Amino acid sequence: MLKIVIIEDEAPARKKLKNYIEKTREPFEIIKEIETVDETQSFFQTHPDVDLVFSDIELRDGNVFDVYNEIEITAPIIFITAYDSFWMNAFESSGIEYLLKPYSYPRFEKAWLKYTFLKNKMKVNHNDLISKLDAYYQSKLDLKPIYKEYIPVKSNSGIYFLKVEDIIFIQSDYGVIFAYDSANKKHLLNQTSLKEIQEMLNPIVFFKINRSEFVNKVYIEKINRYTKNTVAINIKSHTLKTSQNNTAAFNSWMGLK
């Protein structure tokens, strides 16, 4: 019997997924349903015996890769998300498939059959499977995403284009998103979600330091410890702070450890 973990913070999405799993007629047991990043970390730190993981990416308290980048997950993961900007992260972890919401049963079945195929091949020839997976992942990594160089901004006088390289940080305030440029000018962006913004930005240059802010590495002037598990970032005339969940990943992104 397959031991399955579902990481998804939306109840209707979990229900749909369980219905699809039942349609495969494969014996299974859902040993854990998880809704948050913190719970994901606590669960996998115990090294549970898991055969397959279905995982959303953006959860209510952050990004699940904050966990996968720190803890080695040995079970294969089928990622299910509404965003297509995390496939590189998926294939750098234990990901074997990437389903975009909304997905149909035929698309789910294709991912399920891929898992079944890989599981059976693992029993037959472990080394051959590893070679094929490496080749598959490398082919994905060779596809370089294209990030925005300009963000169109509407104003009373028309539309102007804000250079992404001039943005020092981006901030969400109750669903309203602002970009601050190198001249310390504040721009009201048309987007209403930081997820939309994240898809536009090169993750080598921009990092989400907490639930509401992205910073541009180029303009960071100084970093100081703020609390035991957070840091303060001086950028131009602003001081921003990391969240506890994002601090370790931020330090790694900055090359501090």
C-alpha positions as protocol buffer text, in pm:
chain_id: "A"
residue {
  index: 1
  type: MET
  ca { x: 0 y: 0 z: 0 }
}
residue {
  index: 2
  type: LEU
  ca { x: 136 y: 340 z: -101 }
}
residue {
  index: 3
  type: LYS
  ca { x: 199 y: 586 z: 181 }
}
residue {
  index: 4
  type: ILE
  ca { x: 111 y: 934 z: 55 }
}
residue {
  index: 5
  type: VAL
  ca { x: 155 y: 1284 z: 199 }
}
residue {
  index: 6
  type: ILE
  ca { x: -48 y: 1581 z: 70 }
}
residue {
  index: 7
  type: ILE
  ca { x: 88 y: 1933 z: 124 }
}
residue {
  index: 8
  type: GLU
  ca { x: -189 y: 2175 z: 24 }
}
residue {
  index: 9
  type: ASP
  ca { x: -348 y: 2464 z: 214 }
}
residue {
  index: 10
  type: GLU
  ca { x: -679 y: 2467 z: 23 }
}
residue {
  index: 11
  type: ALA
  ca { x: -941 y: 2210 z: 127 }
}
residue {
  index: 12
  type: PRO
  ca { x: -1115 y: 2191 z: -216 }
}
residue {
  index: 13
  type: ALA
  ca { x: -779 y: 2123 z: -383 }
}
residue {
  index: 14
  type: ARG
  ca { x: -707 y: 1842 z: -135 }
}
residue {
  index: 15
  type: LYS
  ca { x: -1050 y: 1691 z: -196 }
}
residue {
  index: 16
  type: LYS
  ca { x: -1002 y: 1698 z: -573 }
}
residue {
  index: 17
  type: LEU
  ca { x: -660 y: 1537 z: -543 }
}
residue {
  index: 18
  type: LYS
  ca { x: -788 y: 1256 z: -318 }
}
residue {
  index: 19
  type: ASN
  ca { x: -1071 y: 1186 z: -563 }
}
residue {
  index: 20
  type: TYR
  ca { x: -819 y: 1156 z: -844 }
}
residue {
  index: 21
  type: ILE
  ca { x: -596 y: 924 z: -641 }
}
residue {
  index: 22
  type: GLU
  ca { x: -896 y: 700 z: -567 }
}
residue {
  index: 23
  type: LYS
  ca { x: -972 y: 675 z: -939 }
}
residue {
  index: 24
  type: THR
  ca { x: -633 y: 508 z: -998 }
}
residue {
  index: 25
  type: ARG
  ca { x: -761 y: 204 z: -800 }
}
residue {
  index: 26
  type: GLU
  ca { x: -417 y: 174 z: -642 }
}
residue {
  index: 27
  type: PRO
  ca { x: -413 y: 77 z: -273 }
}
residue {
  index: 28
  type: PHE
  ca { x: -300 y: 382 z: -78 }
}
residue {
  index: 29
  type: GLU
  ca { x: -302 y: 550 z: 261 }
}
residue {
  index: 30
  type: ILE
  ca { x: -279 y: 925 z: 313 }
}
residue {
  index: 31
  type: ILE
  ca { x: -64 y: 936 z: 622 }
}
residue {
  index: 32
  type: LYS
  ca { x: -55 y: 1315 z: 653 }
}
residue {
  index: 33
  type: GLU
  ca { x: -230 y: 1626 z: 517 }
}
residue {
  index: 34
  type: ILE
  ca { x: -25 y: 1943 z: 569 }
}
residue {
  index: 35
  type: GLU
  ca { x: -127 y: 2308 z: 523 }
}
residue {
  index: 36
  type: THR
  ca { x: 176 y: 2514 z: 630 }
}
residue {
  index: 37
  type: VAL
  ca { x: 551 y: 2543 z: 577 }
}
residue {
  index: 38
  type: ASP
  ca { x: 616 y: 2508 z: 951 }
}
residue {
  index: 39
  type: GLU
  ca { x: 417 y: 2185 z: 967 }
}
residue {
  index: 40
  type: THR
  ca { x: 598 y: 2053 z: 659 }
}
residue {
  index: 41
  type: GLN
  ca { x: 934 y: 2114 z: 822 }
}
residue {
  index: 42
  type: SER
  ca { x: 831 y: 1950 z: 1150 }
}
residue {
  index: 43
  type: PHE
  ca { x: 693 y: 1645 z: 968 }
}
residue {
  index: 44
  type: PHE
  ca { x: 995 y: 1575 z: 747 }
}
residue {
  index: 45
  type: GLN
  ca { x: 1244 y: 1634 z: 1026 }
}
residue {
  index: 46
  type: THR
  ca { x: 1119 y: 1305 z: 1174 }
}
residue {
  index: 47
  type: HIS
  ca { x: 1227 y: 1117 z: 855 }
}
residue {
  index: 48
  type: PRO
  ca { x: 888 y: 954 z: 795 }
}
residue {
  index: 49
  type: ASP
  ca { x: 842 y: 646 z: 576 }
}
residue {
  index: 50
  type: VAL
  ca { x: 673 y: 798 z: 269 }
}
residue {
  index: 51
  type: ASP
  ca { x: 631 y: 661 z: -84 }
}
residue {
  index: 52
  type: LEU
  ca { x: 498 y: 971 z: -261 }
}
residue {
  index: 53
  type: VAL
  ca { x: 442 y: 1340 z: -185 }
}
residue {
  index: 54
  type: PHE
  ca { x: 193 y: 1571 z: -356 }
}
residue {
  index: 55
  type: SER
  ca { x: 303 y: 1926 z: -281 }
}
residue {
  index: 56
  type: ASP
  ca { x: 172 y: 2275 z: -343 }
}
residue {
  index: 57
  type: ILE
  ca { x: 443 y: 2545 z: -336 }
}
residue {
  index: 58
  type: GLU
  ca { x: 302 y: 2870 z: -201 }
}
residue {
  index: 59
  type: LEU
  ca { x: 137 y: 2792 z: 132 }
}
residue {
  index: 60
  type: ARG
  ca { x: -36 y: 3025 z: 376 }
}
residue {
  index: 61
  type: ASP
  ca { x: 284 y: 3094 z: 572 }
}
residue {
  index: 62
  type: GLY
  ca { x: 541 y: 3095 z: 291 }
}
residue {
  index: 63
  type: ASN
  ca { x: 714 y: 2895 z: 20 }
}
residue {
  index: 64
  type: VAL
  ca { x: 759 y: 2520 z: 68 }
}
residue {
  index: 65
  type: PHE
  ca { x: 1109 y: 2533 z: -86 }
}
residue {
  index: 66
  type: ASP
  ca { x: 1221 y: 2694 z: 241 }
}
residue {
  index: 67
  type: VAL
  ca { x: 1189 y: 2338 z: 372 }
}
residue {
  index: 68
  type: TYR
  ca { x: 1307 y: 2142 z: 69 }
}
residue {
  index: 69
  type: ASN
  ca { x: 1625 y: 2351 z: 48 }
}
residue {
  index: 70
  type: GLU
  ca { x: 1717 y: 2257 z: 406 }
}
residue {
  index: 71
  type: ILE
  ca { x: 1584 y: 1901 z: 446 }
}
residue {
  index: 72
  type: GLU
  ca { x: 1656 y: 1619 z: 203 }
}
residue {
  index: 73
  type: ILE
  ca { x: 1329 y: 1458 z: 97 }
}
residue {
  index: 74
  type: THR
  ca { x: 1391 y: 1103 z: -23 }
}
residue {
  index: 75
  type: ALA
  ca { x: 1037 y: 1039 z: -148 }
}
residue {
  index: 76
  type: PRO
  ca { x: 948 y: 1152 z: -502 }
}
residue {
  index: 77
  type: ILE
  ca { x: 741 y: 1470 z: -517 }
}
residue {
  index: 78
  type: ILE
  ca { x: 466 y: 1562 z: -764 }
}
residue {
  index: 79
  type: PHE
  ca { x: 432 y: 1941 z: -742 }
}
residue {
  index: 80
  type: ILE
  ca { x: 87 y: 2096 z: -791 }
}
residue {
  index: 81
  type: THR
  ca { x: 77 y: 2475 z: -819 }
}
residue {
  index: 82
  type: ALA
  ca { x: -93 y: 2765 z: -993 }
}
residue {
  index: 83
  type: TYR
  ca { x: 243 y: 2917 z: -1089 }
}
residue {
  index: 84
  type: ASP
  ca { x: 488 y: 2808 z: -1357 }
}
residue {
  index: 85
  type: SER
  ca { x: 791 y: 2992 z: -1218 }
}
residue {
  index: 86
  type: PHE
  ca { x: 912 y: 2726 z: -974 }
}
residue {
  index: 87
  type: TRP
  ca { x: 980 y: 2431 z: -1208 }
}
residue {
  index: 88
  type: MET
  ca { x: 1357 y: 2478 z: -1179 }
}
residue {
  index: 89
  type: ASN
  ca { x: 1335 y: 2455 z: -799 }
}
residue {
  index: 90
  type: ALA
  ca { x: 1113 y: 2148 z: -838 }
}
residue {
  index: 91
  type: PHE
  ca { x: 1358 y: 1954 z: -1051 }
}
residue {
  index: 92
  type: GLU
  ca { x: 1650 y: 2055 z: -831 }
}
residue {
  index: 93
  type: SER
  ca { x: 1474 y: 1882 z: -541 }
}
residue {
  index: 94
  type: SER
  ca { x: 1299 y: 1542 z: -550 }
}
residue {
  index: 95
  type: GLY
  ca { x: 1037 y: 1653 z: -803 }
}
residue {
  index: 96
  type: ILE
  ca { x: 931 y: 1409 z: -1076 }
}
residue {
  index: 97
  type: GLU
  ca { x: 632 y: 1601 z: -1214 }
}
residue {
  index: 98
  type: TYR
  ca { x: 492 y: 1956 z: -1219 }
}
residue {
  index: 99
  type: LEU
  ca { x: 114 y: 1998 z: -1248 }
}
residue {
  index: 100
  type: LEU
  ca { x: -29 y: 2344 z: -1312 }
}
residue {
  index: 101
  type: LYS
  ca { x: -367 y: 2429 z: -1159 }
}
residue {
  index: 102
  type: PRO
  ca { x: -632 y: 2384 z: -1276 }
}
residue {
  index: 103
  type: TYR
  ca { x: -539 y: 2036 z: -1397 }
}
residue {
  index: 104
  type: SER
  ca { x: -758 y: 1762 z: -1540 }
}
residue {
  index: 105
  type: TYR
  ca { x: -770 y: 1395 z: -1448 }
}
residue {
  index: 106
  type: PRO
  ca { x: -589 y: 1293 z: -1772 }
}
residue {
  index: 107
  type: ARG
  ca { x: -303 y: 1528 z: -1677 }
}
residue {
  index: 108
  type: PHE
  ca { x: -300 y: 1388 z: -1322 }
}
residue {
  index: 109
  type: GLU
  ca { x: -308 y: 1033 z: -1458 }
}
residue {
  index: 110
  type: LYS
  ca { x: -6 y: 1106 z: -1675 }
}
residue {
  index: 111
  type: ALA
  ca { x: 188 y: 1219 z: -1367 }
}
residue {
  index: 112
  type: TRP
  ca { x: 68 y: 914 z: -1172 }
}
residue {
  index: 113
  type: LEU
  ca { x: 175 y: 677 z: -1448 }
}
residue {
  index: 114
  type: LYS
  ca { x: 515 y: 843 z: -1456 }
}
residue {
  index: 115
  type: TYR
  ca { x: 554 y: 780 z: -1084 }
}
residue {
  index: 116
  type: THR
  ca { x: 445 y: 417 z: -1131 }
}
residue {
  index: 117
  type: PHE
  ca { x: 692 y: 373 z: -1416 }
}
residue {
  index: 118
  type: LEU
  ca { x: 979 y: 519 z: -1217 }
}
residue {
  index: 119
  type: LYS
  ca { x: 889 y: 311 z: -912 }
}
residue {
  index: 120
  type: ASN
  ca { x: 893 y: -10 z: -1119 }
}
residue {
  index: 121
  type: LYS
  ca { x: 1216 y: 83 z: -1293 }
}
residue {
  index: 122
  type: MET
  ca { x: 1373 y: 150 z: -954 }
}
residue {
  index: 123
  type: LYS
  ca { x: 1311 y: -211 z: -865 }
}
residue {
  index: 124
  type: VAL
  ca { x: 1469 y: -331 z: -1190 }
}
residue {
  index: 125
  type: ASN
  ca { x: 1767 y: -105 z: -1247 }
}
residue {
  index: 126
  type: HIS
  ca { x: 1846 y: 167 z: -995 }
}
residue {
  index: 127
  type: ASN
  ca { x: 2152 y: 303 z: -1177 }
}
residue {
  index: 128
  type: ASP
  ca { x: 1973 y: 326 z: -1510 }
}
residue {
  index: 129
  type: LEU
  ca { x: 1687 y: 518 z: -1347 }
}
residue {
  index: 130
  type: ILE
  ca { x: 1922 y: 767 z: -1185 }
}
residue {
  index: 131
  type: SER
  ca { x: 2092 y: 829 z: -1521 }
}
residue {
  index: 132
  type: LYS
  ca { x: 1758 y: 893 z: -1691 }
}
residue {
  index: 133
  type: LEU
  ca { x: 1643 y: 1127 z: -1417 }
}
residue {
  index: 134
  type: ASP
  ca { x: 1969 y: 1321 z: -1430 }
}
residue {
  index: 135
  type: ALA
  ca { x: 1932 y: 1362 z: -1806 }
}
residue {
  index: 136
  type: TYR
  ca { x: 1569 y: 1469 z: -1768 }
}
residue {
  index: 137
  type: TYR
  ca { x: 1646 y: 1725 z: -1499 }
}
residue {
  index: 138
  type: GLN
  ca { x: 1940 y: 1861 z: -1695 }
}
residue {
  index: 139
  type: SER
  ca { x: 1720 y: 1912 z: -2000 }
}
residue {
  index: 140
  type: LYS
  ca { x: 1487 y: 2118 z: -1782 }
}
residue {
  index: 141
  type: LEU
  ca { x: 1771 y: 2319 z: -1634 }
}
residue {
  index: 142
  type: ASP
  ca { x: 1902 y: 2399 z: -1981 }
}
residue {
  index: 143
  type: LEU
  ca { x: 1580 y: 2593 z: -2047 }
}
residue {
  index: 144
  type: LYS
  ca { x: 1654 y: 2936 z: -1910 }
}
residue {
  index: 145
  type: PRO
  ca { x: 1353 y: 3143 z: -1799 }
}
residue {
  index: 146
  type: ILE
  ca { x: 1313 y: 3495 z: -1935 }
}
residue {
  index: 147
  type: TYR
  ca { x: 1264 y: 3764 z: -1674 }
}
residue {
  index: 148
  type: LYS
  ca { x: 1118 y: 4113 z: -1720 }
}
residue {
  index: 149
  type: GLU
  ca { x: 1348 y: 4407 z: -1790 }
}
residue {
  index: 150
  type: TYR
  ca { x: 1066 y: 4661 z: -1754 }
}
residue {
  index: 151
  type: ILE
  ca { x: 739 y: 4672 z: -1560 }
}
residue {
  index: 152
  type: PRO
  ca { x: 461 y: 4883 z: -1717 }
}
residue {
  index: 153
  type: VAL
  ca { x: 310 y: 5128 z: -1470 }
}
residue {
  index: 154
  type: LYS
  ca { x: -17 y: 5315 z: -1524 }
}
residue {
  index: 155
  type: SER
  ca { x: -38 y: 5678 z: -1424 }
}
residue {
  index: 156
  type: ASN
  ca { x: -282 y: 5964 z: -1476 }
}
residue {
  index: 157
  type: SER
  ca { x: -80 y: 6078 z: -1776 }
}
residue {
  index: 158
  type: GLY
  ca { x: -51 y: 5736 z: -1939 }
}
residue {
  index: 159
  type: ILE
  ca { x: 175 y: 5433 z: -1908 }
}
residue {
  index: 160
  type: TYR
  ca { x: 546 y: 5447 z: -1833 }
}
residue {
  index: 161
  type: PHE
  ca { x: 799 y: 5167 z: -1801 }
}
residue {
  index: 162
  type: LEU
  ca { x: 994 y: 5111 z: -1482 }
}
residue {
  index: 163
  type: LYS
  ca { x: 1334 y: 4946 z: -1527 }
}
residue {
  index: 164
  type: VAL
  ca { x: 1355 y: 4635 z: -1308 }
}
residue {
  index: 165
  type: GLU
  ca { x: 1728 y: 4693 z: -1256 }
}
residue {
  index: 166
  type: ASP
  ca { x: 1646 y: 5030 z: -1095 }
}
residue {
  index: 167
  type: ILE
  ca { x: 1411 y: 4878 z: -835 }
}
residue {
  index: 168
  type: ILE
  ca { x: 1571 y: 4858 z: -491 }
}
residue {
  index: 169
  type: PHE
  ca { x: 1281 y: 4677 z: -324 }
}
residue {
  index: 170
  type: ILE
  ca { x: 913 y: 4590 z: -371 }
}
residue {
  index: 171
  type: GLN
  ca { x: 659 y: 4609 z: -92 }
}
residue {
  index: 172
  type: SER
  ca { x: 300 y: 4490 z: -55 }
}
residue {
  index: 173
  type: ASP
  ca { x: 73 y: 4686 z: 177 }
}
residue {
  index: 174
  type: TYR
  ca { x: -271 y: 4528 z: 222 }
}
residue {
  index: 175
  type: GLY
  ca { x: -283 y: 4412 z: -138 }
}
residue {
  index: 176
  type: VAL
  ca { x: -138 y: 4733 z: -282 }
}
residue {
  index: 177
  type: ILE
  ca { x: 209 y: 4685 z: -426 }
}
residue {
  index: 178
  type: PHE
  ca { x: 476 y: 4954 z: -449 }
}
residue {
  index: 179
  type: ALA
  ca { x: 821 y: 4952 z: -606 }
}
residue {
  index: 180
  type: TYR
  ca { x: 1093 y: 5185 z: -476 }
}
residue {
  index: 181
  type: ASP
  ca { x: 1358 y: 5284 z: -728 }
}
residue {
  index: 182
  type: SER
  ca { x: 1722 y: 5388 z: -690 }
}
residue {
  index: 183
  type: ALA
  ca { x: 1616 y: 5754 z: -673 }
}
residue {
  index: 184
  type: ASN
  ca { x: 1392 y: 5660 z: -378 }
}
residue {
  index: 185
  type: LYS
  ca { x: 1080 y: 5725 z: -584 }
}
residue {
  index: 186
  type: LYS
  ca { x: 772 y: 5520 z: -497 }
}
residue {
  index: 187
  type: HIS
  ca { x: 578 y: 5359 z: -785 }
}
residue {
  index: 188
  type: LEU
  ca { x: 229 y: 5211 z: -753 }
}
residue {
  index: 189
  type: LEU
  ca { x: 230 y: 4885 z: -952 }
}
residue {
  index: 190
  type: ASN
  ca { x: -69 y: 4743 z: -1136 }
}
residue {
  index: 191
  type: GLN
  ca { x: -22 y: 4392 z: -999 }
}
residue {
  index: 192
  type: THR
  ca { x: -223 y: 4289 z: -693 }
}
residue {
  index: 193
  type: SER
  ca { x: -25 y: 3983 z: -586 }
}
residue {
  index: 194
  type: LEU
  ca { x: 341 y: 3933 z: -496 }
}
residue {
  index: 195
  type: LYS
  ca { x: 319 y: 3598 z: -675 }
}
residue {
  index: 196
  type: GLU
  ca { x: 264 y: 3786 z: -1001 }
}
residue {
  index: 197
  type: ILE
  ca { x: 566 y: 4002 z: -924 }
}
residue {
  index: 198
  type: GLN
  ca { x: 781 y: 3701 z: -834 }
}
residue {
  index: 199
  type: GLU
  ca { x: 732 y: 3551 z: -1179 }
}
residue {
  index: 200
  type: MET
  ca { x: 882 y: 3865 z: -1334 }
}
residue {
  index: 201
  type: LEU
  ca { x: 1197 y: 3879 z: -1121 }
}
residue {
  index: 202
  type: ASN
  ca { x: 1529 y: 3702 z: -1153 }
}
residue {
  index: 203
  type: PRO
  ca { x: 1573 y: 3506 z: -825 }
}
residue {
  index: 204
  type: ILE
  ca { x: 1949 y: 3560 z: -847 }
}
residue {
  index: 205
  type: VAL
  ca { x: 1889 y: 3934 z: -808 }
}
residue {
  index: 206
  type: PHE
  ca { x: 1566 y: 3957 z: -607 }
}
residue {
  index: 207
  type: PHE
  ca { x: 1475 y: 3773 z: -288 }
}
residue {
  index: 208
  type: LYS
  ca { x: 1151 y: 3758 z: -89 }
}
residue {
  index: 209
  type: ILE
  ca { x: 1268 y: 3840 z: 264 }
}
residue {
  index: 210
  type: ASN
  ca { x: 924 y: 3812 z: 427 }
}
residue {
  index: 211
  type: ARG
  ca { x: 558 y: 3785 z: 331 }
}
residue {
  index: 212
  type: SER
  ca { x: 539 y: 4135 z: 185 }
}
residue {
  index: 213
  type: GLU
  ca { x: 882 y: 4242 z: 55 }
}
residue {
  index: 214
  type: PHE
  ca { x: 1137 y: 4160 z: -215 }
}
residue {
  index: 215
  type: VAL
  ca { x: 1485 y: 4315 z: -211 }
}
residue {
  index: 216
  type: ASN
  ca { x: 1736 y: 4374 z: -489 }
}
residue {
  index: 217
  type: LYS
  ca { x: 2077 y: 4234 z: -390 }
}
residue {
  index: 218
  type: VAL
  ca { x: 2258 y: 4505 z: -587 }
}
residue {
  index: 219
  type: TYR
  ca { x: 2139 y: 4781 z: -354 }
}
residue {
  index: 220
  type: ILE
  ca { x: 2187 y: 4613 z: -17 }
}
residue {
  index: 221
  type: GLU
  ca { x: 2430 y: 4829 z: 182 }
}
residue {
  index: 222
  type: LYS
  ca { x: 2446 y: 4658 z: 520 }
}
residue {
  index: 223
  type: ILE
  ca { x: 2303 y: 4361 z: 709 }
}
residue {
  index: 224
  type: ASN
  ca { x: 2272 y: 4348 z: 1088 }
}
residue {
  index: 225
  type: ARG
  ca { x: 2127 y: 4093 z: 1326 }
}
residue {
  index: 226
  type: TYR
  ca { x: 1783 y: 4215 z: 1437 }
}
residue {
  index: 227
  type: THR
  ca { x: 1668 y: 3929 z: 1659 }
}
residue {
  index: 228
  type: LYS
  ca { x: 1800 y: 3580 z: 1720 }
}
residue {
  index: 229
  type: ASN
  ca { x: 1637 y: 3450 z: 1401 }
}
residue {
  index: 230
  type: THR
  ca { x: 1601 y: 3761 z: 1184 }
}
residue {
  index: 231
  type: VAL
  ca { x: 1823 y: 4025 z: 1026 }
}
residue {
  index: 232
  type: ALA
  ca { x: 1780 y: 4392 z: 939 }
}
residue {
  index: 233
  type: ILE
  ca { x: 1870 y: 4500 z: 585 }
}
residue {
  index: 234
  type: ASN
  ca { x: 1982 y: 4856 z: 511 }
}
residue {
  index: 235
  type: ILE
  ca { x: 1898 y: 4950 z: 155 }
}
residue {
  index: 236
  type: LYS
  ca { x: 1927 y: 5317 z: 61 }
}
residue {
  index: 237
  type: SER
  ca { x: 1738 y: 5509 z: 333 }
}
residue {
  index: 238
  type: HIS
  ca { x: 1521 y: 5211 z: 428 }
}
residue {
  index: 239
  type: THR
  ca { x: 1557 y: 4936 z: 685 }
}
residue {
  index: 240
  type: LEU
  ca { x: 1379 y: 4610 z: 607 }
}
residue {
  index: 241
  type: LYS
  ca { x: 1361 y: 4292 z: 814 }
}
residue {
  index: 242
  type: THR
  ca { x: 1358 y: 3925 z: 723 }
}
residue {
  index: 243
  type: SER
  ca { x: 1099 y: 3687 z: 864 }
}
residue {
  index: 244
  type: GLN
  ca { x: 1209 y: 3395 z: 1079 }
}
residue {
  index: 245
  type: ASN
  ca { x: 1110 y: 3150 z: 804 }
}
residue {
  index: 246
  type: ASN
  ca { x: 1314 y: 3329 z: 537 }
}
residue {
  index: 247
  type: THR
  ca { x: 1627 y: 3431 z: 726 }
}
residue {
  index: 248
  type: ALA
  ca { x: 1830 y: 3113 z: 671 }
}
residue {
  index: 249
  type: ALA
  ca { x: 1748 y: 3107 z: 299 }
}
residue {
  index: 250
  type: PHE
  ca { x: 1830 y: 3478 z: 271 }
}
residue {
  index: 251
  type: ASN
  ca { x: 2170 y: 3431 z: 435 }
}
residue {
  index: 252
  type: SER
  ca { x: 2243 y: 3145 z: 197 }
}
residue {
  index: 253
  type: TRP
  ca { x: 2128 y: 3355 z: -101 }
}
residue {
  index: 254
  type: MET
  ca { x: 2365 y: 3632 z: 10 }
}
residue {
  index: 255
  type: GLY
  ca { x: 2650 y: 3380 z: 45 }
}
residue {
  index: 256
  type: LEU
  ca { x: 2677 y: 3433 z: 420 }
}
residue {
  index: 257
  type: LYS
  ca { x: 2690 y: 3060 z: 498 }
}
